[in-house]
Amino acid sequence: MSNIRVEQSDYVLFVLKSKSKRSLKIKEPIGWADDSLSYTRNEKYHGILTEFTGSLGFVKEAKDYIETDFATYGIGSDLYLAKYVLKDVDGQVKWVIDYIGFADYKTRKIKNRILSINFNSNQLERIIESYEDDEFELDRTSSVGDISIQNLQTNSVEIKGRTLVAHGGLKLIENGRSINTVNSYDNVLYTIEGQIIPFLNVPGVTRYTMVTPLTVKEGEGPARMATADITGISIDQISGEYIDLASKMFYVDSTTQGNTFESKNVKGKITFDIGVSGFQGITHRALMLKYRWNFNDARYDLVSSQVVFQRTLDRDRNIGDWYNSSFSFDYQYNNLAYNEGLIFAFSPGPTYLTDNISMNKPNILVRSQTITVSVDSSFEQSKDLKFVFVHDALERLIYIMTGEKNKVLSKVFGRTEINYQNDGEYGLLGLISGLWVRDFSEDSEIYKAMILSLKKTLESLNSTLNVGFGVEIVDGVQKLRVENLDYFYQNRIIIKIGQVSNVERKTLSSDYFSGVTTGFNKGGDYENALGLDEPNTQTSRTTPINNSSKKYLKVSDIRADDTGLELTRRKIARLYPKEDTSQDLHNWYLDLKRLTRDKYTQKDWFDRLQALPEGIEFPEDYRGFLFTPLRSLLRHGWILRSGLEQFTNLSKKIKYASSKANSNLKTWFINEPISYKENDDIVVSNLDRAIVLPEEIKFTYNIDEKLLDLFKSSTQVMYQGSLEKIPNYYFKIQFVNENEEIETGYIWGLNASTNTVTVLKANDNLIS
């Protein structure tokens, strides 16, 4: 109060404050009355807005003060009116803010030398509504009002990375060369005849022929999986070296260049069904060969050769007899280099020569062949990547909008480093952009800082974590309060009133959902089948409610797919300094823990789970478990259960319908009695108990000054591990209904001038 001109006052004090002038104490404005206050709950984010419903009149010095402010700042002014009352606070009588309202110059009128204007307590909400859709680069150095703001402060994170797995398959090409002269092999797809491959034209020399049947992709797999498009493996007659080898490989880097920071493990299964023929005693083989590109000589060199199958024809059989063979085998090559490739080939023969005349042409007739390819790859970990915490991102956006710091209050996203008593439940959640995870610096020509809009950020946080927000006045300052949604529905009765009248009840059909979709707008659409292992895309379910078309859609714009993050991270700036990717401006969640006070790393499975995740490849390095579509659904459970609280519905299920990717992930969180699989059907009674029921109750009651004082006050309760003063209008209100029964609800709207109150019916059922 040191900046207020103190004059004689009784128990109420009104103060005008312009940002360019000293505060002015005034008499009670014309038209002021407590019964002009109203409370309205935001339907989307659930915070409550306080408004002064009538216009106020000002004369003389107060009028001049307001007119000077308007002439200076126009309708963008921050002029406010504060009402102070004397109250006993811990045994001392102090001036306490009772109401604060901001001038709405759009309502300004002057008549008979009286200036009238409306004051509302929604200045910050008004600013938010003006700019919430706008996207801002977080590192900008001025506010939207062209006020200089401090540089963006980021933190440092270590990302160990995720092993990526790609699966694919090859099969024998349809309509391949057939042989119809052999009755038992009318549907043979491919025939390989023993061929004479000359070597320096030396007669009588035995050589093996190797042939790869033509193949086609059956399932898109890793980028290096390829089809065989030439059958014969030729030998250069002068050098004796194989040529055209790349076209024979089913796993090859056709550019003979690659990322030397990646390490790949390749495994799979090869299955084939063949018929063989030839003279007695010859041996047919199937071979696995590994080659490495020789940069100096521009050729492939053989690294290893393995006979995986062989069949020697019995000597008591006729030369023209055919032998059937079906076979399958598993293969695995660890740490395969970027310039190495694999060949699977048949080797019929050998052919014996007499004066260059073949005695017999051995044959392999291939009726079927499949090759599966599974590749897992890892990449060196990243250190000292920059990111921002969720709390700091919200703070930065409000800072950009208002030019003022410390305008966000969020215990759920708070942490001790920014002077919260405890780390909030999600206090160590961070955000990182595609360009940040690629480790681009500000001096790069394609660099951009993280880009966010407040609307999409809050909607993403709500979709994933079920948080809401409101605007609260803390120590005379409006702040954006962001908390778990149940913060705005405190399970305690603070305000009790008597018999109400004119009761109207209405079923809220909008709160009955026949389906629910949770997850993310982006992710899962990766190349080469990588997305098959990624859970964090979208999942849909159906509910037992079959007479509503309304769907509960909670889909986040901020991503949480480990696969997409890792693919983006591997396009690291030092290897791809000028390459744009479609993910550069996307943003991801990071679930973090401390390394030091100012360095962080991603949480491991044991930090949140009591058992290793199941149903996902390489579960040890999977870190997106907090954000899965099922986990998001469970956090929204008390809302979904609202329309299903009847006893007959509690044993029914919210049934899995579909998912865009891996729905087999199974997680068991610490302190949970059971584990959940992403495609589990969820029993309604296993969801958190509904806080409200889908019924709106409207009634009238005499709203006197004492009752308004209760609404304006706060109650101290434990929240997020420490004591917190929470506005009373977020607690239950108890009333006596039209049946003279005690009932409770949560304030949805209150108008003191008309004595009308609207509440959402609280769930007081004993059934759980």
DRENDREN-176403 format. One line per 2 residues: for each residue z, y, x of C-alpha. Coordinates in Angstrom, 2 decimals. Layout:
<pts>
Z:Y:X | ...
</pts>
This chain:
<pts>
0.00:0.00:0.00 | 0.03:2.29:3.05
-3.40:3.72:2.19 | -2.46:4.72:-1.36
-1.38:8.25:-2.20 | 2.03:7.62:-3.72
3.05:9.70:-6.72 | 5.74:9.30:-9.29
5.26:6.03:-11.23 | 7.22:3.80:-13.55
6.39:0.08:-13.72 | 2.58:0.14:-13.73
0.25:1.62:-11.16 | -3.55:2.03:-11.35
-5.54:2.61:-8.18 | -9.23:3.39:-7.58
-10.70:2.45:-4.20 | -14.12:3.36:-2.79
-15.14:1.94:0.58 | -15.75:5.43:1.98
-12.69:7.24:0.59 | -8.95:6.88:0.52
-7.42:5.14:-2.47 | -6.60:7.27:-5.50
-3.67:6.58:-7.78 | -4.50:7.50:-11.36
-3.01:7.47:-14.81 | -3.79:4.58:-17.12
-7.53:4.70:-17.90 | -8.56:5.53:-21.45
-8.99:2.30:-23.39 | -6.95:0.13:-21.04
-5.11:-2.68:-22.74 | -4.17:-6.14:-21.53
-5.67:-7.62:-24.67 | -9.14:-6.77:-23.36
-8.96:-9.51:-20.75 | -10.93:-12.74:-21.09
-11.21:-15.96:-19.11 | -14.39:-18.03:-18.94
-14.99:-21.29:-17.07 | -18.24:-21.69:-15.15
-19.99:-24.68:-16.75 | -21.69:-25.71:-13.52
-19.04:-25.23:-10.84 | -15.90:-25.19:-13.05
-14.19:-22.13:-11.55 | -12.76:-19.54:-14.00
-13.94:-15.94:-14.17 | -11.64:-13.10:-15.32
-13.33:-10.23:-17.12 | -12.26:-6.95:-18.70
-14.26:-6.93:-21.92 | -14.10:-3.23:-22.85
-15.22:-0.04:-21.14 | -12.66:2.32:-19.60
-12.68:6.13:-19.74 | -11.94:8.49:-16.83
-11.49:12.26:-16.66 | -10.82:14.98:-14.11
-9.97:13.73:-10.60 | -10.64:10.07:-11.42
-14.03:10.97:-12.91 | -14.97:13.02:-9.82
-13.87:10.21:-7.53 | -16.11:7.71:-9.34
-19.07:10.10:-9.50 | -18.88:10.75:-5.75
-18.87:7.02:-5.09 | -21.86:6.47:-7.41
-23.81:9.29:-5.76 | -23.14:7.69:-2.37
-23.74:3.99:-3.09 | -25.45:3.66:-6.47
-25.11:0.44:-8.46 | -24.51:-1.55:-5.24
-21.08:0.07:-4.82 | -17.91:-1.92:-4.24
-15.65:0.53:-6.07 | -12.74:-1.30:-7.66
-9.85:-0.59:-9.97 | -6.55:-2.33:-9.29
-3.59:-2.58:-11.59 | -0.21:-3.10:-9.92
3.03:-4.05:-11.67 | 6.59:-4.16:-10.41
7.86:-7.72:-10.15 | 10.79:-9.56:-8.68
9.44:-11.56:-5.74 | 12.02:-13.78:-4.05
14.81:-11.41:-4.94 | 12.94:-8.22:-4.06
11.18:-5.87:-6.47 | 7.63:-5.33:-5.21
4.33:-3.93:-6.37 | 2.11:-6.89:-7.15
-1.58:-6.87:-8.08 | -1.90:-7.75:-11.74
-5.65:-7.22:-12.12 | -8.54:-6.11:-9.97
-11.94:-5.19:-11.39 | -15.14:-3.89:-9.83
-17.22:-1.08:-11.28 | -20.38:-2.13:-13.08
-22.43:1.06:-12.73 | -25.14:-0.38:-14.97
-22.73:0.42:-17.86 | -21.97:4.01:-16.74
-22.00:6.67:-19.51 | -20.75:10.27:-19.77
-19.96:11.82:-23.13 | -17.73:14.78:-23.92
-16.88:14.99:-20.21 | -15.43:11.47:-20.33
-16.98:8.95:-17.94 | -16.93:5.42:-19.34
-17.69:2.33:-17.31 | -16.97:-1.41:-17.39
-14.89:-3.13:-14.72 | -15.16:-6.86:-14.10
-13.43:-9.14:-11.63 | -16.69:-10.86:-10.75
-17.99:-8.72:-7.89 | -18.25:-11.63:-5.45
-19.72:-13.87:-8.13 | -22.23:-11.12:-8.92
-23.28:-11.01:-5.27 | -23.52:-14.78:-5.19
-25.71:-14.81:-8.29 | -27.97:-12.20:-6.70
-28.57:-14.11:-3.46 | -27.65:-17.76:-4.03
-31.30:-18.87:-4.21 | -32.28:-17.05:-1.02
-32.59:-19.04:2.20 | -31.07:-17.47:5.30
-31.35:-18.26:8.98 | -27.72:-18.54:9.98
-28.18:-16.78:13.31 | -29.35:-13.48:11.79
-27.40:-10.47:13.07 | -27.29:-8.30:9.96
-26.19:-8.75:6.39 | -28.49:-8.32:3.42
-27.00:-4.82:3.17 | -28.08:-4.17:6.77
-24.55:-4.28:8.15 | -24.30:-5.65:11.68
-22.56:-9.02:11.76 | -21.25:-11.08:14.64
-23.30:-13.76:16.34 | -23.30:-17.24:14.83
-20.65:-19.48:16.36 | -21.67:-23.12:16.68
-19.84:-26.18:17.99 | -20.89:-29.01:20.28
-21.44:-32.60:19.16 | -22.26:-35.86:20.91
-24.59:-38.19:19.02 | -24.68:-41.74:20.33
-27.65:-42.64:18.21 | -28.61:-45.53:15.98
-30.50:-48.68:16.80 | -33.64:-48.62:14.69
-35.15:-51.81:13.33 | -38.72:-52.25:12.11
-40.12:-55.40:10.51 | -43.74:-56.36:9.99
-46.04:-59.30:9.58 | -49.54:-60.54:10.40
-51.54:-63.29:8.80 | -54.86:-65.01:9.37
-57.65:-62.83:8.11 | -59.06:-63.76:4.73
-62.65:-65.04:4.55 | -62.65:-65.96:8.19
-65.12:-68.35:9.77 | -64.97:-71.68:7.93
-66.26:-75.13:8.63 | -67.50:-77.10:5.63
-68.91:-80.15:7.40 | -65.45:-81.70:7.70
-64.50:-82.90:4.25 | -60.74:-82.76:4.79
-60.97:-79.17:5.99 | -63.11:-77.52:3.37
-60.65:-74.61:3.13 | -60.15:-74.14:6.85
-59.89:-70.42:7.57 | -60.79:-70.42:11.23
-62.26:-72.73:13.82 | -61.91:-72.40:17.56
-64.39:-74.33:19.65 | -63.80:-75.18:23.27
-66.00:-72.91:25.31 | -67.22:-73.00:28.89
-65.98:-69.88:30.65 | -67.86:-69.59:33.95
-65.91:-68.67:37.02 | -68.14:-67.73:39.97
-70.72:-70.18:38.54 | -69.13:-73.19:40.24
-70.21:-76.43:38.45 | -67.56:-79.01:37.70
-64.67:-76.54:37.61 | -62.27:-76.98:34.69
-61.12:-73.82:32.92 | -59.00:-73.30:29.85
-60.26:-71.20:26.98 | -57.76:-68.96:25.14
-58.60:-67.64:21.71 | -56.67:-65.41:19.28
-57.70:-65.85:15.65 | -58.55:-62.66:13.78
-55.49:-61.30:11.94 | -54.65:-58.61:9.40
-51.34:-56.84:8.72 | -49.37:-58.40:5.93
-46.54:-55.89:6.12 | -46.52:-52.57:7.95
-44.14:-52.94:10.87 | -43.40:-51.21:14.16
-45.95:-48.75:15.44 | -47.04:-51.09:18.24
-47.74:-54.04:15.96 | -51.51:-54.64:16.01
-54.15:-56.98:14.64 | -56.32:-59.24:16.78
-59.92:-58.12:16.37 | -61.81:-60.10:19.08
-61.51:-63.84:19.32 | -62.43:-64.89:22.82
-60.43:-63.91:25.89 | -63.06:-63.28:28.54
-62.89:-63.54:32.30 | -64.79:-61.16:34.52
-67.14:-63.39:36.54 | -66.77:-61.30:39.71
-63.07:-60.42:39.79 | -61.77:-63.39:37.88
-59.56:-61.05:35.78 | -59.15:-61.08:32.04
-60.67:-58.17:30.13 | -60.35:-56.90:26.55
-56.72:-58.01:26.49 | -55.39:-55.11:24.41
-57.43:-56.25:21.42 | -55.81:-59.69:21.62
-52.22:-58.48:21.49 | -50.14:-58.49:18.34
-47.67:-56.11:19.99 | -49.22:-53.47:22.27
-49.16:-49.81:23.18 | -52.83:-49.09:22.87
-52.47:-45.76:24.68 | -50.71:-47.39:27.67
-48.27:-44.49:27.44 | -44.98:-44.20:25.68
-41.42:-43.02:25.62 | -39.71:-44.25:28.78
-36.30:-43.40:27.30 | -36.60:-46.06:24.62
-35.61:-49.68:25.08 | -37.10:-52.19:22.64
-36.15:-55.74:21.76 | -38.92:-57.69:20.05
-38.39:-60.92:18.16 | -39.92:-62.87:15.33
-41.36:-66.17:14.15 | -44.85:-67.65:14.40
-45.93:-70.36:12.00 | -49.27:-72.16:11.95
-51.04:-75.16:10.41 | -53.92:-76.57:12.45
-56.21:-79.52:12.86 | -57.33:-80.60:16.33
-60.06:-82.91:17.59 | -61.72:-83.92:20.85
-61.98:-86.83:23.26 | -58.99:-89.04:23.98
-56.27:-87.66:26.19 | -57.06:-83.96:26.02
-54.21:-81.55:25.28 | -54.39:-78.59:22.93
-51.87:-75.79:23.46 | -50.47:-72.63:21.91
-49.28:-69.98:24.34 | -47.09:-66.87:24.34
-48.09:-64.42:27.06 | -46.58:-61.16:28.21
-48.74:-58.58:29.98 | -47.96:-55.25:31.64
-50.36:-52.39:32.07 | -51.15:-51.70:35.72
-51.70:-47.95:36.00 | -53.02:-48.15:39.55
-55.76:-50.70:38.79 | -56.19:-49.74:35.12
-55.75:-53.29:33.84 | -53.20:-55.61:32.29
-51.38:-58.00:34.63 | -49.86:-61.27:33.42
-46.05:-61.12:33.56 | -45.14:-64.44:31.97
-46.76:-67.37:30.18 | -45.00:-69.89:28.00
-46.42:-73.01:26.33 | -44.80:-73.05:22.89
-46.80:-75.98:21.43 | -49.01:-78.72:22.73
-50.67:-81.81:21.25 | -52.29:-84.54:23.36
-54.83:-86.63:21.49 | -54.11:-90.36:21.46
-56.41:-92.46:23.64 | -56.80:-95.11:20.93
-58.35:-92.66:18.51 | -62.01:-91.95:18.10
-63.38:-88.76:19.58 | -64.31:-87.36:16.17
-60.92:-87.99:14.54 | -58.90:-84.98:13.37
-55.17:-84.55:13.86 | -52.95:-82.36:11.63
-50.18:-80.25:13.17 | -47.81:-77.81:11.50
-45.42:-75.89:13.70 | -43.18:-72.82:13.83
-41.15:-71.26:16.60 | -38.98:-68.21:17.21
-39.66:-65.82:20.06 | -37.63:-62.99:21.57
-38.27:-60.49:24.37 | -35.46:-58.11:25.32
-35.94:-54.67:26.85 | -39.69:-54.80:26.50
-41.14:-51.81:28.33 | -43.35:-49.24:26.65
-46.39:-50.44:28.67 | -45.96:-54.17:27.96
-47.64:-56.26:25.28 | -47.56:-59.74:23.76
-50.32:-62.26:22.97 | -50.20:-65.45:20.94
-53.24:-67.62:21.67 | -54.55:-71.15:21.16
-56.02:-73.01:24.11 | -58.35:-75.89:23.14
-59.67:-78.06:25.91 | -60.32:-78.47:28.64
-64.04:-79.18:28.50 | -65.26:-81.59:31.15
-68.54:-80.66:32.74 | -71.23:-82.73:34.40
-73.94:-80.59:35.85 | -72.89:-77.82:33.52
-73.40:-80.07:30.48 | -70.44:-80.37:28.18
-69.32:-83.92:27.44 | -67.38:-82.79:24.40
-66.31:-79.60:22.67 | -62.68:-79.88:21.62
-61.82:-77.99:18.42 | -58.79:-76.34:16.80
-59.19:-75.64:13.10 | -56.64:-73.05:11.97
-55.80:-73.34:8.30 | -52.94:-70.83:8.27
-51.08:-68.60:10.69 | -48.38:-65.97:10.23
-46.66:-63.81:12.79 | -43.52:-61.82:11.98
-42.50:-58.95:14.21 | -39.03:-57.41:14.32
-38.35:-54.62:16.77 | -35.07:-52.89:17.45
-35.03:-49.90:19.70 | -32.36:-47.65:21.13
-32.51:-44.23:22.73 | -30.26:-42.48:25.23
-27.38:-40.64:23.57 | -27.47:-36.87:23.07
-24.72:-34.62:24.35 | -23.83:-31.02:23.61
-26.03:-30.62:20.54 | -25.07:-27.66:18.41
-23.95:-27.88:14.81 | -21.84:-25.96:12.29
-18.98:-27.22:10.17 | -19.45:-27.14:6.40
-16.67:-24.56:6.05 | -18.27:-22.33:8.68
-21.72:-22.64:7.08 | -20.30:-21.47:3.74
-18.42:-18.66:5.46 | -21.58:-17.61:7.30
-23.63:-17.45:4.10 | -21.04:-15.27:2.34
-20.78:-13.13:5.50 | -24.56:-12.58:5.39
-24.42:-11.72:1.68 | -21.47:-9.33:1.80
-21.14:-8.14:5.40 | -17.47:-9.20:5.23
-15.73:-12.00:7.10 | -13.06:-14.43:5.88
-14.36:-14.58:2.34 | -14.19:-18.37:1.96
-11.06:-20.35:1.18 | -11.38:-24.13:1.20
-8.57:-26.47:2.08 | -10.79:-29.51:1.52
-13.21:-28.25:4.21 | -10.59:-26.44:6.29
-9.38:-27.48:9.74 | -6.63:-26.46:12.10
-8.96:-24.63:14.52 | -9.57:-21.96:11.87
-5.88:-21.57:10.98 | -5.50:-24.09:8.18
-2.22:-25.98:8.30 | -4.01:-29.33:8.15
-7.49:-30.74:8.43 | -8.86:-31.07:4.93
-10.20:-34.30:3.51 | -13.68:-33.22:4.61
-12.54:-30.69:7.21 | -14.52:-32.30:10.03
-17.82:-32.59:8.16 | -20.61:-30.83:9.99
-24.22:-29.89:9.41 | -27.06:-30.21:11.90
-30.70:-29.25:11.55 | -33.75:-31.13:12.74
-34.48:-28.66:15.54 | -30.85:-28.72:16.63
-30.77:-32.51:16.79 | -33.96:-32.35:18.88
-32.03:-30.06:21.26 | -34.34:-27.07:21.07
-33.03:-23.87:22.64 | -33.45:-20.31:21.37
-36.10:-19.53:23.98 | -38.52:-22.13:22.59
-41.51:-20.74:20.72 | -40.91:-23.10:17.78
-37.11:-22.65:17.60 | -35.42:-21.70:14.36
-31.73:-21.71:13.62 | -30.39:-23.68:10.68
-31.73:-22.40:7.36 | -29.58:-22.73:4.22
-29.28:-21.31:0.75 | -25.86:-21.08:-0.85
-27.11:-22.65:-4.08 | -28.61:-25.76:-2.46
-25.64:-26.10:-0.13 | -23.11:-26.00:-2.96
-25.25:-28.28:-5.14 | -25.54:-30.75:-2.26
-21.79:-30.71:-1.66 | -21.19:-31.20:-5.36
-23.71:-34.06:-5.57 | -22.36:-35.90:-2.55
-18.63:-35.10:-2.60 | -17.97:-33.81:-6.14
-16.68:-30.36:-5.21 | -16.71:-27.18:-7.27
-16.06:-23.51:-6.65 | -14.55:-20.44:-8.19
-13.75:-16.88:-7.16 | -10.05:-16.15:-6.61
-8.18:-13.01:-5.59 | -5.98:-13.75:-2.59
-3.81:-10.90:-1.29 | -6.03:-8.44:-3.13
-9.28:-9.86:-1.69 | -11.88:-11.81:-3.64
-12.68:-15.13:-1.97 | -14.96:-18.02:-2.69
-12.70:-21.01:-3.36 | -14.43:-24.37:-2.70
-12.44:-27.54:-3.39 | -12.64:-31.02:-4.84
-13.54:-30.67:-8.50 | -10.14:-31.96:-9.65
-8.55:-28.86:-8.02 | -9.84:-26.96:-11.07
-8.19:-29.50:-13.42 | -4.59:-29.78:-12.21
-2.65:-32.65:-13.80 | 0.42:-30.66:-14.75
1.46:-28.61:-17.79 | 2.29:-25.02:-16.88
1.64:-23.10:-20.10 | 3.17:-24.23:-23.41
2.43:-22.56:-26.72 | 3.37:-23.37:-30.27
1.47:-24.06:-33.46 | -2.19:-23.03:-33.33
-4.45:-22.27:-36.28 | -8.12:-22.28:-37.28
-8.73:-25.40:-35.21 | -12.36:-26.41:-34.69
-13.34:-29.57:-32.84 | -16.75:-30.40:-31.43
-18.03:-33.48:-29.65 | -19.73:-32.54:-26.38
-22.81:-34.72:-26.52 | -23.86:-33.35:-23.14
-21.03:-35.32:-21.53 | -22.35:-38.74:-22.61
-24.71:-40.26:-20.05 | -26.93:-43.31:-20.45
-27.89:-43.33:-16.79 | -26.83:-42.01:-13.43
-28.81:-41.31:-10.24 | -27.05:-40.46:-6.99
-28.30:-39.97:-3.47 | -30.69:-37.65:-1.70
-33.95:-35.79:-2.28 | -35.26:-36.71:1.16
-35.15:-39.86:3.27 | -36.49:-43.39:3.04
-40.18:-42.54:3.35 | -40.48:-43.49:7.00
-43.48:-45.07:8.66 | -43.59:-48.66:9.89
-41.07:-50.14:7.43 | -38.10:-48.55:9.17
-36.63:-47.39:5.86 | -35.95:-50.90:4.58
-32.55:-50.82:6.30 | -31.56:-47.30:5.22
-29.07:-47.06:2.31 | -28.88:-43.27:1.94
-31.83:-42.58:-0.31 | -31.52:-42.77:-4.13
-29.95:-45.32:-6.43 | -30.10:-45.44:-10.22
-27.78:-47.17:-12.67 | -27.44:-47.52:-16.41
-24.24:-47.03:-18.41 | -23.04:-48.79:-21.59
-23.97:-45.64:-23.59 | -27.25:-46.53:-25.29
-27.62:-43.69:-27.81 | -28.02:-40.77:-25.41
-31.02:-39.75:-23.36 | -28.98:-37.60:-20.98
-28.87:-38.68:-17.34 | -26.25:-37.76:-14.77
-28.27:-36.60:-11.77 | -26.47:-35.86:-8.51
-29.04:-35.70:-5.75 | -28.36:-33.81:-2.50
-30.81:-31.63:-0.60 | -28.77:-32.07:2.59
-29.62:-35.47:4.07 | -27.38:-38.30:5.27
-29.90:-40.97:6.32 | -29.15:-42.24:9.83
-32.74:-43.47:10.17 | -34.28:-40.07:9.54
-31.79:-38.37:11.84 | -32.48:-40.85:14.63
-36.26:-40.65:14.29 | -36.00:-36.88:14.51
-33.58:-37.01:17.47 | -36.03:-39.16:19.46
-38.58:-36.35:19.30 | -36.40:-34.63:21.88
-37.45:-31.19:23.06 | -37.88:-32.06:26.74
-40.40:-34.78:25.84 | -42.09:-33.00:22.93
-41.56:-29.28:23.67 | -44.37:-28.01:21.44
-44.55:-30.68:18.75 | -43.51:-29.75:15.22
-42.21:-32.42:12.86 | -41.83:-32.34:9.10
-38.06:-32.81:9.54 | -37.45:-29.82:11.83
-35.98:-27.62:9.10 | -34.15:-30.39:7.24
-30.37:-30.55:7.49 | -28.07:-33.57:7.82
-24.39:-34.23:7.25 | -22.28:-35.28:10.25
-18.99:-37.15:9.75 | -17.05:-36.16:12.86
-13.92:-36.62:14.94 | -12.63:-34.65:17.91
-13.41:-35.37:21.54 | -11.70:-32.19:22.72
-10.68:-29.03:20.92 | -14.24:-27.73:20.92
-16.33:-30.92:21.24 | -16.89:-33.58:18.62
-18.55:-36.93:18.09 | -19.55:-38.97:15.05
-16.94:-41.21:13.50 | -17.24:-44.95:14.07
-16.97:-47.53:11.33 | -13.30:-48.25:12.12
-12.36:-44.60:11.51 | -13.10:-44.98:7.80
-13.47:-48.69:7.07 | -11.11:-51.62:7.32
-13.94:-54.05:8.05 | -17.32:-53.90:9.74
-20.07:-52.95:7.26 | -22.16:-55.84:5.98
-25.74:-56.05:4.79 | -27.13:-53.67:7.37
-28.63:-54.29:10.78 | -26.60:-53.21:13.81
-23.56:-52.24:11.69 | -21.61:-51.14:14.77
-23.67:-47.98:15.13 | -24.22:-47.17:11.44
-22.38:-43.95:10.53 | -23.61:-42.85:7.10
-21.13:-44.88:5.06 | -19.25:-41.84:3.67
-22.37:-40.50:1.97 | -23.97:-43.55:0.36
-25.24:-43.29:-3.24 | -22.50:-45.64:-4.44
-19.76:-43.65:-2.71 | -21.07:-40.48:-4.34
-21.02:-42.21:-7.72 | -17.40:-43.31:-7.23
-16.35:-39.76:-6.38 | -17.93:-38.65:-9.68
-16.31:-41.57:-11.47 | -13.77:-39.61:-13.52
-16.60:-37.52:-15.01 | -18.77:-40.54:-15.84
-15.79:-42.32:-17.37 | -15.07:-39.38:-19.67
-17.39:-40.71:-22.39 | -16.25:-44.32:-21.85
-12.46:-44.06:-22.17 | -12.32:-46.19:-25.31
-10.60:-49.53:-24.77 | -13.71:-51.44:-25.79
-15.73:-49.75:-23.03 | -13.30:-50.14:-20.13
-14.37:-53.73:-19.44 | -18.08:-52.88:-19.55
-20.17:-52.12:-16.51 | -22.28:-49.35:-15.08
-25.13:-51.57:-14.00 | -27.32:-51.30:-10.95
-30.95:-50.60:-11.84 | -32.95:-49.73:-8.73
-32.86:-48.27:-5.24 | -35.52:-46.91:-2.92
-34.20:-48.74:0.14 | -31.34:-50.95:1.36
-28.97:-51.72:-1.50 | -27.24:-54.60:0.29
-24.85:-52.46:2.35 | -21.26:-53.49:1.77
-18.35:-51.26:2.78 | -14.60:-51.57:2.49
-12.86:-48.24:2.97 | -9.34:-47.90:4.34
-6.71:-47.93:1.56 | -9.14:-49.43:-0.96
-8.16:-52.69:-2.68 | -11.72:-54.06:-2.77
-15.03:-53.68:-1.00 | -18.19:-52.46:-2.68
-21.84:-53.35:-2.28 | -24.42:-50.66:-2.95
-26.07:-52.74:-5.70 | -22.81:-53.80:-7.35
-22.32:-53.30:-11.06 | -19.23:-51.10:-11.45
-16.62:-51.98:-14.05 | -15.73:-48.81:-15.98
-12.00:-49.38:-15.56 | -12.46:-49.38:-11.78
-13.59:-45.76:-11.89 | -10.98:-43.03:-11.56
-9.34:-42.26:-14.87 | -11.07:-39.46:-16.80
-9.28:-36.10:-16.56 | -10.96:-34.64:-19.64
-12.57:-36.11:-22.72 | -15.90:-34.93:-24.21
-14.31:-32.85:-26.97 | -14.13:-29.06:-27.23
-11.21:-27.61:-29.21 | -11.26:-24.00:-30.38
-8.29:-22.32:-32.06 | -6.51:-18.99:-32.55
-3.11:-18.03:-31.23 | -1.32:-14.75:-30.69
-1.98:-13.93:-27.02 | 0.77:-11.52:-26.08
1.56:-9.85:-22.77 | 3.99:-12.59:-21.75
1.34:-15.27:-22.23 | -1.24:-13.22:-20.33
1.23:-12.83:-17.48 | 1.42:-16.62:-17.28
-2.36:-16.89:-17.07 | -2.48:-14.23:-14.35
0.16:-15.99:-12.27 | 0.00:-18.92:-9.87
2.07:-22.03:-9.30 | 2.83:-23.53:-5.91
2.01:-27.23:-5.60 | 1.11:-29.70:-2.87
-2.62:-29.79:-2.27 | -4.53:-31.32:0.66
-1.30:-31.97:2.56 | 0.40:-28.58:2.23
1.78:-26.16:-0.37 | -0.80:-24.04:-2.13
-0.61:-21.38:-4.84 | -3.06:-22.37:-7.57
-3.90:-20.09:-10.52 | -2.18:-21.19:-13.69
-5.42:-21.23:-15.67 | -6.41:-24.38:-13.75
-3.41:-26.29:-15.14 | -3.02:-27.96:-18.52
-2.11:-25.90:-21.55 | 0.06:-27.60:-24.19
-0.18:-26.68:-27.87 | 0.77:-27.96:-31.30
-2.42:-28.92:-33.12 | -3.45:-28.87:-36.78
-1.65:-32.18:-37.35 | 1.55:-30.77:-35.88
1.10:-33.05:-32.88 | 1.49:-32.02:-29.27
-1.84:-31.95:-27.47 | -3.07:-30.71:-24.12
-6.31:-29.31:-22.76 | -7.89:-27.27:-20.00
-8.94:-23.68:-20.54 | -12.67:-23.30:-21.12
-12.50:-19.80:-22.56 | -9.87:-17.29:-23.65
-10.35:-13.89:-25.30 | -7.21:-11.83:-25.64
-8.77:-9.25:-27.96 | -9.69:-11.87:-30.59
-6.78:-14.26:-29.88 | -9.22:-17.16:-29.51
-8.77:-20.02:-27.08 | -11.22:-22.80:-26.22
-10.07:-25.86:-24.30 | -11.51:-29.14:-23.12
-9.41:-31.97:-24.46 | -7.28:-33.49:-21.71
-7.15:-37.26:-21.41 | -3.61:-38.07:-22.50
-4.41:-41.68:-23.38 | -2.03:-44.18:-21.90
-4.82:-46.74:-21.42 | -5.83:-46.88:-17.74
</pts>
